[in-house]
Amino acid sequence: MKLLLKNILFTLIVPGTVGVYFPLLLTRGLPPKPGLALLTALLLFAIASSSYLWAASIFATQGRGTPLPIDAPKKLIIQGPYRYTRNPMYLALFAALLGWTLLFQTVELVLYTLAVVAIVYFFVTRYEEPHLLREFGQNYDDYRTKVPRWIPRYP
């Protein structure tokens, strides 16, 4: 129960803020675009939320941890969405941000999305991957040779 609460809290604070609150703040008072933009955004939101929840549930059930680096899973997670990409939670965030961008079509959202993608890229390549290599050694090295960082690939 404690692990579930920690995962919910993390999700509300980090992805909830970056992927929902800030985009809504940037678009405050603007009407969403109708038609295909709306339908595509809704599809991206559905993909993003289901992908994120699937990945986070694997972290909790298989790894007994959270996405927060100081409470990370105790074992290398290569099940579920992690069979297709090493970063399904980040990809879910990117899908949500793309949805917001399509829905409101503002320069501010484009710039915000690009900034988030750049920050995540540097975090993954400069901190997360080196840390996982130190933590899990050859197992992680084997995993990263088989599973792509960003573009999902079916095994």
PAZAPA-4460 file (N, C-alpha, C; in steps of 0.05 Angstrom, whole numbers, plus 32768, in hexadecimal, padded with zeros to 4 digits):
% residues 155
    n_x    n_y    n_z   ca_x   ca_y   ca_z    c_x    c_y    c_z   seq   type   mol
   8010   7FE8   8000   8000   8000   8000   8011   8019   8000     1      M     A
   8027   8019   8010   8039   8030   8011   8046   8035   7FF6     2      K     A
   804E   801F   7FE8   805A   8022   7FCE   8046   802E   7FB9     3      L     A
   802D   8025   7FBB   8019   8030   7FA9   8015   804E   7FAE     4      L     A
   8014   8056   7FC7   8011   8072   7FCE   8029   8083   7FC4     5      L     A
   8041   8078   7FC7   8059   8086   7FBE   8058   808A   7F9F     6      K     A
   804F   8075   7F91   804D   8077   7F74   8037   808B   7F6B     7      N     A
   8021   808B   7F79   800C   809E   7F73   8016   80BB   7F78     8      I     A
   8023   80BF   7F8F   802D   80D9   7F96   8041   80E3   7F81     9      L     A
   8054   80D2   7F7A   8068   80D9   7F66   805A   80E1   7F4C    10      F     A
   8047   80D1   7F43   8039   80D5   7F2A   802A   80F0   7F2A    11      T     A
   801D   80F6   7F40   800F   8110   7F42   8022   8128   7F42    12      L     A
   8039   8125   7F4F   804B   813B   7F52   805C   813F   7F39    13      I     A
   8069   812A   7F2F   807C   812E   7F19   806F   812D   7EFE    14      V     A
   8066   8115   7EF4   8059   8116   7EDA   8040   8127   7ED9    15      P     A
   8031   8127   7EF0   8019   8137   7EF1   801F   8155   7EED    16      G     A
   8034   815E   7EF9   803C   817A   7EF6   8047   8180   7EDA    17      T     A
   805A   8170   7ED2   8067   8175   7EB8   8054   8170   7EA0    18      V     A
   8045   815A   7EA2   8034   8152   7E8C   8018   815B   7E8B    19      G     A
   800E   8167   7EA2   7FF2   8170   7EA2   7FF1   818D   7EAC    20      V     A
   7FFA   8192   7EC4   7FF7   81AD   7ED1   8004   81C3   7EC0    21      Y     A
   801E   81C0   7EBA   802C   81D5   7EAB   8020   81DA   7E8F    22      F     A
   8019   81C5   7E80   800C   81CA   7E66   7FF1   81D9   7E69    23      P     A
   7FE2   81D2   7E7E   7FC9   81E0   7E82   7FCE   81FD   7E8B    24      L     A
   7FE2   8201   7E9A   7FEA   821C   7EA2   7FF2   822D   7E8A    25      L     A
   8001   8221   7E78   8009   822F   7E60   7FF2   8235   7E4D    26      L     A
   7FDD   8227   7E4F   7FC6   822A   7E3C   7FAE   8236   7E4A    27      T     A
   7FB1   8240   7E62   7F9B   824A   7E71   7F8B   825E   7E60    28      R     A
   7F70   8259   7E5E   7F5E   826B   7E50   7F5D   8266   7E32    29      G     A
   7F6E   8255   7E27   7F6D   8250   7E0A   7F59   823A   7E04    30      L     A
   7F4B   823C   7DEE   7F39   8226   7DE7   7F49   8210   7DD9    31      P     A
   7F42   81F7   7DDE   7F4F   81E1   7DCF   7F46   81E1   7DB2    32      P     A
   7F57   81D7   7DA1   7F51   81D4   7D85   7F3D   81BD   7D81    33      K     A
   7F29   81C1   7D70   7F15   81AB   7D6C   7F1F   8197   7D57    34      P     A
   7F0E   8184   7D51   7F12   8172   7D3B   7F28   815E   7D3F    35      G     A
   7F38   815B   7D2A   7F4E   8147   7D2A   7F63   814D   7D40    36      L     A
   7F68   8166   7D46   7F7B   816D   7D5B   7F71   8162   7D76    37      A     A
   7F58   8166   7D7B   7F4C   815C   7D94   7F4D   813E   7D96    38      L     A
   7F45   8130   7D81   7F44   8113   7D81   7F60   8107   7D84    39      L     A
   7F74   8113   7D76   7F8F   810A   7D78   7F9A   810F   7D94    40      T     A
   7F94   8126   7D9F   7F9E   812B   7DBA   7F92   8118   7DCE    41      A     A
   7F78   8112   7DCB   7F6B   80FE   7DDD   7F78   80E3   7DDB    42      L     A
   7F7E   80DB   7DC2   7F8C   80C1   7DBE   7FA7   80C1   7DCB    43      L     A
   7FB6   80D7   7DC8   7FD1   80D9   7DD4   7FCF   80D8   7DF2    44      L     A
   7FBA   80E6   7DFE   7FB7   80E5   7E1B   7FB1   80C9   7E25    45      F     A
   7FA0   80BB   7E15   7F9A   809F   7E1D   7FB2   808D   7E1C    46      A     A
   7FC2   8090   7E07   7FDB   8080   7E04   7FEE   8088   7E1A    47      I     A
   7FF1   80A2   7E1F   8004   80AB   7E34   7FFC   80A1   7E4F    48      A     A
   7FE3   80A4   7E57   7FDB   809C   7E72   7FDC   807E   7E76    49      S     A
   7FD3   806F   7E62   7FD4   8052   7E65   7FF1   8047   7E65    50      S     A
   8002   8053   7E54   801E   804A   7E53   802C   8051   7E6D    51      S     A
   8027   8069   7E77   8034   8071   7E90   802B   805F   7EA7    52      Y     A
   8011   805A   7EA9   8007   8049   7EBF   8011   802D   7EBD    53      L     A
   8013   8022   7EA5   801E   8007   7EA1   803B   8006   7EAB    54      W     A
   804B   801A   7EA2   8068   801A   7EAA   806B   801E   7EC8    55      A     A
   805C   8031   7ED3   805E   8036   7EF0   8055   801E   7F00    56      A     A
   8041   800F   7EF7   8038   7FF8   7F05   804D   7FE2   7F05    57      S     A
   805C   7FE0   7EEF   8072   7FCC   7EED   8088   7FD4   7F01    58      I     A
   808E   7FEE   7F02   80A2   7FF8   7F16   809A   7FEF   7F32    59      F     A
   8080   7FF2   7F39   8077   7FEC   7F54   8076   7FCE   7F59    60      A     A
   806A   7FBF   7F46   8065   7FA2   7F4B   807E   7F91   7F46    61      T     A
   808C   7F96   7F31   80A4   7F86   7F2A   80BD   7F90   7F38    62      Q     A
   80C0   7FAB   7F39   80D9   7FB6   7F44   80D7   7FBF   7F61    63      G     A
   80BE   7FC0   7F6C   80BA   7FC9   7F87   80C6   7FE4   7F8D    64      R     A
   80C1   7FF7   7F79   80CB   8012   7F7C   80B9   8026   7F6E    65      G     A
   80C3   803E   7F6C   80B4   8054   7F5F   80C5   8060   7F49    66      T     A
   80BA   8071   7F38   80CA   807F   7F24   80DE   8094   7F30    67      P     A
   80DA   809B   7F49   80EC   80AE   7F56   8108   80A1   7F59    68      L     A
   811D   80AE   7F4F   8138   80A2   7F50   8141   8099   7F6C    69      P     A
   8139   80A7   7F81   8142   809F   7F9C   8132   8088   7FA7    70      I     A
   811D   807F   7F99   810D   8068   7FA1   8108   8056   7F89    71      D     A
   811D   8053   7F79   811B   8044   7F60   8117   8026   7F65    72      A     A
   810E   8017   7F51   810B   7FFA   7F54   8125   7FED   7F5C    73      P     A
   8122   7FD7   7F6A   813A   7FC9   7F74   8146   7FB6   7F60    74      K     A
   8137   7FB1   7F4B   8141   7F9F   7F36   813C   7FAC   7F1B    75      K     A
   814B   7FA4   7F07   8149   7FAE   7EEC   812E   7FA6   7EE0    76      L     A
   811E   7FB9   7ED7   8104   7FB3   7ECC   8106   7FB1   7EAE    77      I     A
   80FF   7F99   7EA4   8100   7F95   7E87   80E6   7F87   7E7D    78      I     A
   80D1   7F89   7E8E   80B7   7F7D   7E87   80A4   7F93   7E7D    79      Q     A
   808D   7F8A   7E74   8078   7F9D   7E6C   8082   7FB0   7E56    80      G     A
   807C   7FC9   7E59   8084   7FDC   7E44   80A2   7FDF   7E41    81      P     A
   80B1   7FD6   7E56   80CE   7FD8   7E54   80DA   7FC3   7E41    82      Y     A
   80CA   7FB2   7E37   80D3   7FA0   7E22   80D6   7FAE   7E07    83      R     A
   80C8   7FC5   7E04   80C7   7FD3   7DEB   80D8   7FEC   7DEA    84      Y     A
   80DB   7FF9   7E00   80EB   8011   7E02   80F5   8013   7E1F    85      T     A
   810D   801F   7E22   8118   8022   7E3D   810B   8039   7E4D    86      R     A
   80FB   8049   7E40   80F0   8061   7E4D   80D2   8065   7E48    87      N     A
   80C2   8052   7E4E   80A5   8055   7E48   8098   806C   7E57    88      P     A
   80A1   8072   7E6F   8094   8088   7E7E   809A   80A3   7E72    89      M     A
   80B3   80A6   7E69   80BA   80BF   7E5C   80AB   80C2   7E41    90      Y     A
   80A9   80AC   7E33   809A   80AD   7E19   807D   80B3   7E1E    91      L     A
   8072   80A9   7E34   8056   80B0   7E3B   8054   80CE   7E40    92      A     A
   8067   80D9   7E4E   8067   80F6   7E53   8069   8105   7E39    93      L     A
   807B   80FD   7E27   807D   810A   7E0D   8063   8109   7DFE    94      F     A
   8056   80F2   7DFF   803C   80EF   7DF0   8027   8102   7DFC    95      A     A
   8026   8105   7E16   8014   8118   7E23   801A   8134   7E1A    96      A     A
   8033   813C   7E1A   803B   8157   7E12   8035   815C   7DF5    97      L     A
   8038   8148   7DE4   8031   814B   7DC8   8013   814E   7DC6    98      L     A
   8004   8140   7DD6   7FE7   8143   7DD6   7FDE   815F   7DDD    99      G     A
   7FEB   816A   7DF3   7FE4   8186   7DFA   7FEC   8199   7DE4   100      W     A
   8003   8195   7DD7   800C   81A6   7DC2   7FF9   81A6   7DAA   101      T     A
   7FEF   818E   7DA3   7FDC   818C   7D8D   7FC1   8198   7D95   102      L     A
   7FB9   8195   7DAE   7F9F   819F   7DB7   7F9E   81BD   7DB8   103      L     A
   7FB4   81CA   7DBF   7FB3   81E7   7DC2   7FC4   81F6   7DAD   104      F     A
   7FD8   81E9   7DA2   7FE8   81F4   7D8C   7FF3   8210   7D92   105      Q     A
   8002   8211   7DA8   800F   822B   7DAF   802D   8228   7DAE   106      T     A
   803B   823E   7DA9   8058   823E   7DA8   8063   8237   7DC4   107      V     A
   8055   8241   7DD9   805E   823B   7DF4   805F   821D   7DFA   108      E     A
   804A   820F   7DF1   804A   81F2   7DF5   805F   81E4   7DE5   109      L     A
   8064   81ED   7DCD   807A   81E1   7DBD   8094   81E5   7DCB   110      V     A
   809A   81FD   7DD4   80B3   8203   7DE2   80B5   81F3   7DFC   111      L     A
   809F   81F2   7E0B   809F   81E3   7E24   80A4   81C5   7E1F   112      Y     A
   8097   81BA   7E0B   809B   819E   7E04   80B8   8198   7DFC   113      T     A
   80C3   81AA   7DEB   80DF   81A6   7DE3   80F2   81A8   7DFC   114      L     A
   80EC   81BA   7E0E   80FD   81BD   7E26   80FB   81A4   7E37   115      A     A
   80E3   8199   7E3B   80E0   8180   7E4B   80EE   8169   7E3E   116      V     A
   80EC   8166   7E23   80F9   8151   7E15   8118   8154   7E19   117      V     A
   8122   816C   7E16   813F   8170   7E1A   8148   8169   7E36   118      A     A
   8139   8172   7E4A   8140   816D   7E66   8140   814E   7E6B   119      I     A
   812B   8141   7E62   8129   8124   7E66   8140   8116   7E57   120      V     A
   8146   811E   7E3F   815C   8112   7E30   8176   8113   7E40   121      Y     A
   817C   812B   7E49   8195   812E   7E58   8195   811F   7E73   122      F     A
   817E   811F   7E80   817C   810F   7E99   8180   80F2   7E94   123      F     A
   8174   80E7   7E7F   8176   80CB   7E78   8193   80C4   7E71   124      V     A
   819F   80D4   7E5F   81BA   80CD   7E55   81D0   80D3   7E69   125      T     A
   81CC   80E8   7E79   81E2   80F0   7E8B   81E0   80E4   7EA7   126      R     A
   81C8   80DF   7EB0   81C5   80D4   7ECB   81BA   80B7   7ECB   127      Y     A
   81A2   80B4   7EC0   8193   809B   7EC3   81A1   8083   7EB7   128      E     A
   81AA   8085   7E9E   81B7   806E   7E92   81D2   8067   7E9F   129      E     A
   81E3   807A   7EA5   81FC   8073   7EB4   81F6   8067   7ECF   130      P     A
   81E2   8072   7EDD   81DA   8067   7EF7   81D1   804A   7EF4   131      H     A
   81C0   8044   7EE1   81B6   8029   7EDD   81CD   8016   7ED5   132      L     A
   81E0   8020   7EC6   81F7   800F   7EBF   8207   8008   7ED8   133      L     A
   820B   801C   7EE9   821A   8016   7F03   8209   8003   7F15   134      R     A
   81EF   8008   7F15   81DE   7FF8   7F27   81DA   7FDB   7F1E   135      E     A
   81D6   7FD7   7F04   81CF   7FBD   7EFA   81E4   7FB0   7EE7   136      F     A
   81F9   7FBF   7EE2   8210   7FB4   7ED3   8209   7FA7   7EB8   137      G     A
   8213   7F8F   7EB4   8210   7F81   7E9B   81F3   7F7D   7E93   138      Q     A
   81E1   7F78   7EA7   81C5   7F74   7EA0   81BA   7F8D   7E92   139      N     A
   81C0   7FA5   7E9D   81B6   7FBD   7E90   81C4   7FC1   7E75   140      Y     A
   81DD   7FBB   7E73   81EB   7FBE   7E59   81DF   7FAC   7E44   141      D     A
   81D9   7F94   7E4B   81CB   7F81   7E39   81B0   7F8C   7E31   142      D     A
   81A1   7F96   7E44   8186   7FA0   7E40   8187   7FB8   7E2C   143      Y     A
   819A   7FCA   7E31   819A   7FE2   7E1F   81A4   7FDC   7E03   144      R     A
   81B2   7FC6   7DFF   81B9   7FBE   7DE4   81A1   7FB2   7DD5   145      T     A
   818D   7FA7   7DE4   8176   7F9A   7DD8   815E   7FAC   7DD6   146      K     A
   815B   7FBF   7DE8   8143   7FD0   7DE9   814A   7FED   7DE4   147      V     A
   813D   7FFA   7DD1   8144   8016   7DCB   813C   802A   7DE1   148      P     A
   814A   8040   7DE1   8146   8054   7DF5   812B   8062   7DF1   149      R     A
   8125   806B   7DD8   810D   807B   7DD4   80F8   806F   7DC1   150      W     A
   8100   8065   7DAA   80ED   805C   7D96   80E6   803F   7D9D   151      I     A
   80CD   803A   7DA4   80C5   801E   7DAC   80CA   800B   7D95   152      P     A
   80D3   7FF3   7D9D   80D7   7FDE   7D89   80CC   7FC4   7D95   153      R     A
   80BE   7FB6   7D85   80B2   7F9D   7D8E   80C7   7F87   7D8D   154      Y     A
   80C9   7F78   7DA4   80DE   7F64   7DA5   80D9   7F4C   7D92   155      P     A
***
